[in-house]
């Protein structure tokens, strides 16, 4: 982490969906340091359970395209778009072929690369928050 980055306080809740515990914990710890509430899920099944819990108030999902579970990361993103409008999903992936597949299944392909670049994830979340605020004006 770069100690010169000052975290901005936030009440946004971010759901990180990634079966790789080291990747998931690294980005989760960074986002917590930046002031976000973070919920971690090792699979899309765990993510669905978290999404059913209204008290968590998930605002953004960062999901590995290869997430384990009954749904793939792509399918989770598609379910969220159909059932939770306004909830933003950012897919993370590493394979070139996954980008093309994601573009076919989703409106856009993966937005983030693994291993996660913490500042890139934070920048995406800031962009989403700003867009949401603009839409409310």
Secondary structure, 3 states (H helix, E strand, C coil): CCCCCCCCCCCCEEEEECCCHHHHHHHHHHHHHCCCEEEEECCHHHHHHHHHCHHHCEEEEEEECCCCCCCCHHHHHHHHHHHCCCCEEEEEECCHHHHHHHHHHCCCCCCEECCCCHHHHHHHHHHHHHHHHHHHC
